[in-house]
Amino acid sequence: MASSVYKIITLVGTSTESWEKAASSAVELASKSLRDLRIAEVEELDMQLENGKITNYRARVRVSFKYEGKEK
């Protein structure tokens, strides 16, 4: 039976509109350069503030993808 290995990276997506769009932007950008994305997990949500107003929503997202290292 073949086994699989997955690599996990952490990304931070931002949006001026919502946390959902911030998380989506992180995953969309990752999908352009990484293959076989499997799971995206939101780790943390925060906001950037300026003069007491929200300027950016930020989502820290852990993304896993199938790791295909070179066999020895």
Secondary structure, 3 states (H helix, E strand, C coil): CCCCCEEEEEEEEEECCCHHHHHHHHHHHHHHHCCCEEEEEEEEEEEEEECCEEEEEEEEEEEEEECCCCCC
